Amino acid sequence: MRKTLIAGAAFALGLGLGGAAQAQDKVTLQLKWVAQAQFAGYFVAKDKGFYKEAGLDVTVNPGGPDIAPEQVIAGGRADVIVDWMPAALAAREKGLALVNIAQPFKRSGLMLTCRNESGIKSPADFKDKTLGVWFYGNEYPFLAWMGKLGLKTDGSAGGVKVIKQGFNVDPLLQKQADCISTMTYNEYYQVIEAGVKPADLTVFKYEDQGVATLEDGLYVMEDKLKDPKFVETMGKFVKASMKGWDYARAHPEEAVKIVLDNDTSGAQTEGHQTTMMTEINKLTEGSDGTLDVAAAQTTVKTLLSGGSDPVITKEPVGAWTAAVTDAARK
């Protein structure tokens, strides 16, 4: 009996040691916005157990109008954030050493959507018009574009009047603005769902105007990358996240249901999220998370082209790394 007890204790101890060895690494991800199909890959990776299979315990925190991912990670409340490169580079130049470790989104979804009755048929027609713009870091691509066009944004004659657009399409619907900021996967369809016909709108995609900047990349603090264990953990995180994005493209209906399950606000609708998922999948298609350095350099060039008031004033150094995506491929 005694031998049995000793053997049992040793077995239990072995399980305890094994359990400790198998402990999952905790990772907190801060999203740029609320739970929606824009972030489906992360919700899918968690729901389908891809993170768990990688030995990770991932917490996905939604964003909102009062949440700036840069401030969250600066305060130590996240290990990795989803951010647009313009906002990340602007923050880096101001002293917050953010580094892009992966780029799930290959293409930009940013647009300016205008009412045809405003008479705007080309960017040359923006002069003396009222344009709705998102702020909190989202204004940087717009300011770079206006700088390239030589248009002042202070409301003076010959320039454009900028109104601070909330995260809705009301300024266009209520005719307070001639054009508003929209994403291919979200606000444009909010305008359509409100009863406006596509034929009554003129859309300018930033990509078509040569001022597209990288969106929805993954960023961490630079000093964390000095720890090989952190790089390894982020490699696992990126690999599992991209598996989630691949699954979302292959199973969009299921991905939408997973997103809705994670929408604690109850504000999202299946119809709108289904449309969003379709459009988002176009932006992530063909990506394995590896940053296209040429696209990053184009983003930098665009941000530097702001005339007398550029978004950033110098070429960034160390603003992206392939260390994590290299680890993800191992």
C-alpha positions in Angstrom: 0.0 0.0 0.0 2.8 2.4 0.9 4.6 1.8 -2.4 1.3 2.4 -4.2 0.9 5.7 -2.3 4.4 6.8 -3.1 4.0 5.9 -6.7 0.7 7.8 -6.8 2.3 10.8 -5.2 5.2 10.7 -7.7 2.7 10.4 -10.5 0.7 13.4 -9.2 4.0 15.3 -8.8 4.9 14.4 -12.4 1.5 15.7 -13.6 2.0 18.9 -11.6 5.4 19.4 -13.1 4.1 18.6 -16.6 1.2 21.0 -16.1 3.6 23.8 -15.1 5.7 23.0 -18.2 2.7 23.2 -20.4 1.5 26.5 -18.9 0.2 28.8 -21.6 1.8 32.2 -22.3 -0.6 35.0 -21.7 -1.0 37.6 -24.4 -3.3 40.6 -24.4 -4.4 42.1 -27.7 -5.9 45.6 -27.9 -8.1 46.1 -31.0 -8.4 49.5 -32.8 -12.2 49.5 -32.7 -15.2 47.6 -31.4 -15.8 43.9 -32.0 -16.7 43.5 -35.7 -15.6 41.5 -38.7 -12.6 43.9 -39.2 -11.0 41.8 -36.4 -12.6 38.4 -37.3 -9.2 36.6 -37.6 -8.4 37.2 -33.9 -11.8 36.2 -32.7 -11.8 33.1 -34.9 -8.3 32.1 -33.7 -9.5 32.3 -30.1 -12.9 30.6 -30.7 -11.5 27.7 -32.8 -8.7 27.0 -30.3 -5.8 28.1 -32.6 -4.2 30.2 -29.9 -4.6 27.4 -27.3 -3.0 24.9 -29.7 -0.1 27.3 -29.9 0.3 27.4 -26.1 -1.2 30.8 -25.8 -3.9 32.2 -23.5 -5.0 35.3 -25.5 -7.3 38.0 -24.3 -8.8 40.1 -27.1 -9.9 43.5 -25.8 -12.2 45.6 -28.1 -11.6 49.2 -28.7 -14.0 52.2 -28.9 -14.3 55.9 -29.5 -12.5 56.7 -26.2 -9.8 54.0 -26.5 -6.5 54.8 -28.2 -4.4 51.6 -28.7 -1.2 53.6 -28.5 -2.1 54.8 -25.0 -3.2 51.3 -23.9 0.1 49.7 -24.8 2.1 52.7 -23.5 0.4 52.1 -20.1 1.3 48.4 -20.1 -2.2 47.2 -20.5 -1.6 45.3 -23.8 1.2 43.2 -25.2 0.3 43.9 -28.9 -2.1 46.3 -30.6 -3.9 46.6 -33.9 -3.1 50.0 -35.4 -2.7 51.9 -38.7 0.9 52.6 -39.6 0.4 56.4 -39.9 -0.8 56.6 -36.3 2.0 54.2 -35.2 4.7 56.2 -37.0 3.4 59.5 -35.7 3.4 58.1 -32.1 6.9 56.7 -32.7 8.3 60.1 -33.8 6.8 61.6 -30.6 8.6 59.1 -28.4 6.4 56.0 -28.2 8.6 53.3 -29.7 6.1 51.2 -31.5 7.3 48.5 -34.0 5.3 46.7 -36.7 5.8 43.0 -36.2 3.2 41.7 -38.8 0.8 43.1 -41.4 -2.3 40.9 -41.8 -4.0 43.6 -44.1 -2.3 43.8 -47.5 -4.6 46.5 -48.9 -6.2 49.8 -47.7 -9.9 50.1 -47.3 -10.0 53.8 -46.7 -12.1 56.0 -49.0 -13.7 59.5 -49.3 -17.3 59.2 -50.2 -19.1 62.2 -51.8 -22.6 63.2 -52.7 -22.8 63.7 -56.5 -25.0 66.8 -55.9 -21.9 68.4 -54.3 -20.4 68.7 -57.8 -17.3 66.8 -56.9 -16.1 64.6 -59.7 -12.3 64.6 -59.1 -10.0 65.6 -56.3 -9.6 69.0 -58.0 -13.2 69.7 -57.0 -12.4 69.4 -53.2 -11.5 73.1 -53.2 -13.8 75.1 -50.9 -15.8 72.0 -50.0 -16.6 70.5 -46.5 -15.0 67.2 -45.8 -15.7 64.9 -42.9 -12.6 63.3 -41.3 -12.0 60.9 -38.5 -9.4 61.9 -35.9 -7.6 60.0 -33.2 -4.8 59.1 -35.6 -7.1 58.3 -38.5 -6.7 61.8 -39.9 -3.1 61.3 -40.9 -3.6 59.7 -44.4 -6.2 62.4 -45.2 -3.8 65.2 -44.2 -1.0 63.7 -46.3 -3.4 63.5 -49.3 -4.4 67.1 -48.9 -0.8 68.1 -48.6 -0.1 66.3 -51.8 -2.9 68.2 -53.5 -1.7 71.5 -52.1 -5.0 72.1 -50.2 -5.0 73.8 -46.8 -7.2 72.2 -44.2 -7.8 75.2 -42.0 -11.0 76.3 -43.8 -9.4 79.2 -45.5 -10.5 80.2 -49.0 -9.1 77.9 -51.7 -8.6 75.0 -49.3 -11.0 72.6 -47.6 -13.1 72.9 -44.5 -12.6 69.9 -42.3 -15.3 68.8 -39.8 -14.5 66.3 -37.1 -16.5 63.3 -38.2 -17.9 61.0 -35.5 -17.8 57.3 -36.2 -21.0 57.4 -38.2 -22.2 58.7 -41.6 -24.5 61.4 -40.3 -22.6 64.4 -41.8 -23.3 63.0 -45.3 -26.9 61.9 -44.7 -27.7 65.3 -43.1 -25.8 67.2 -45.8 -23.4 68.8 -43.3 -20.5 67.6 -45.4 -19.9 67.2 -49.1 -17.8 64.1 -48.5 -17.1 61.9 -45.5 -14.5 59.3 -44.6 -15.6 55.7 -45.2 -14.1 52.2 -45.2 -14.9 49.8 -48.1 -16.1 47.4 -45.5 -18.2 49.5 -43.2 -19.3 53.1 -43.4 -19.9 53.1 -47.2 -22.5 50.3 -46.7 -24.0 52.3 -43.8 -24.7 55.1 -46.4 -26.2 52.6 -48.8 -28.3 50.9 -46.0 -29.6 54.4 -45.1 -31.2 54.5 -48.5 -28.7 56.4 -50.7 -28.2 54.8 -54.1 -24.6 54.0 -55.2 -25.3 55.9 -58.4 -25.7 59.1 -56.3 -22.2 58.8 -54.8 -18.7 59.3 -56.1 -16.0 57.4 -54.2 -12.3 58.1 -54.0 -10.2 55.2 -52.8 -7.0 56.2 -51.2 -5.2 53.4 -53.1 -6.4 54.8 -56.4 -5.1 58.3 -55.5 -1.6 57.0 -54.7 -1.9 57.9 -51.0 -2.8 54.6 -49.5 -1.2 53.8 -46.2 -1.0 50.5 -44.3 -3.8 49.7 -42.0 -4.5 47.2 -39.2 -1.0 46.0 -38.6 0.2 44.4 -35.3 2.5 46.5 -33.2 4.5 46.0 -30.0 6.9 48.1 -27.9 10.4 48.0 -29.2 12.1 47.2 -25.9 10.0 44.0 -25.6 11.7 42.6 -28.8 15.0 42.4 -26.9 13.6 39.3 -25.1 13.9 36.2 -27.3 11.0 34.6 -25.4 8.7 37.5 -26.3 9.7 37.2 -29.9 8.9 33.5 -29.9 5.6 34.1 -28.2 4.7 36.8 -30.7 5.7 34.4 -33.5 3.2 31.9 -32.2 0.6 34.6 -31.8 1.0 35.8 -35.4 1.0 32.3 -36.9 -2.2 31.4 -35.0 -3.8 34.7 -35.9 -3.1 34.2 -39.6 -4.6 30.7 -39.3 -7.7 32.5 -37.9 -7.8 34.9 -40.9 -7.4 32.0 -43.3 -10.3 30.3 -41.6 -12.4 33.4 -41.8 -11.9 33.6 -45.6 -12.8 29.9 -46.0 -15.8 30.0 -43.7 -17.2 33.6 -43.7 -20.6 32.7 -42.4 -19.2 30.9 -39.4 -16.7 33.8 -38.8 -19.6 36.3 -38.7 -21.3 34.2 -36.1 -18.2 34.1 -34.0 -17.8 37.9 -34.3 -21.4 38.4 -33.2 -20.9 36.1 -30.2 -18.0 38.5 -29.2 -20.1 41.6 -29.6 -21.0 42.4 -26.0 -22.8 45.6 -27.1 -25.3 43.8 -29.2 -25.1 46.7 -31.7 -23.9 44.6 -34.7 -26.3 43.0 -37.1 -25.7 39.8 -39.0 -26.4 41.4 -42.4 -23.9 44.3 -42.0 -21.3 42.0 -40.5 -21.7 39.6 -43.4 -21.1 42.4 -45.9 -18.1 43.6 -43.8 -16.6 40.1 -43.7 -16.8 39.8 -47.5 -15.0 43.1 -47.9 -12.4 42.5 -45.2 -11.5 39.2 -46.7 -10.5 41.1 -49.9 -8.0 43.1 -47.8 -6.4 40.2 -46.1 -6.3 37.8 -49.0 -2.8 36.6 -49.9 -1.3 37.7 -46.6 0.7 35.5 -44.4 1.4 38.4 -42.0 4.7 39.3 -43.5 5.1 43.1 -44.0 5.6 44.3 -47.5 8.6 46.6 -46.9 7.9 48.5 -50.2 4.3 49.2 -49.0 5.7 50.4 -45.7 8.1 52.7 -47.5 5.3 54.0 -49.6 3.4 54.8 -46.4 6.4 56.7 -45.1 6.7 58.6 -48.4 3.1 59.6 -48.3 3.3 60.8 -44.7 6.4 62.9 -45.4 4.6 64.6 -48.4 2.4 66.8 -46.2 4.0 70.1 -47.4 4.7 72.5 -44.6 2.9 70.3 -42.1 3.8 66.6 -42.8 2.5 63.8 -40.5 6.1 62.8 -39.8 9.2 64.9 -40.3 11.9 62.2 -40.9 12.4 58.7 -42.1 11.7 56.3 -39.3 14.4 53.9 -38.2 13.6 50.5 -36.7 9.8 51.0 -37.1 9.3 47.5 -38.4 10.9 44.1 -38.0 10.7 40.7 -39.7 12.0 38.9 -36.5 8.5 37.9 -35.4 7.2 36.7 -38.8 10.4 34.8 -39.3 9.8 33.1 -35.9 6.2 32.4 -37.0 7.4 30.4 -40.0 9.6 28.1 -37.9 
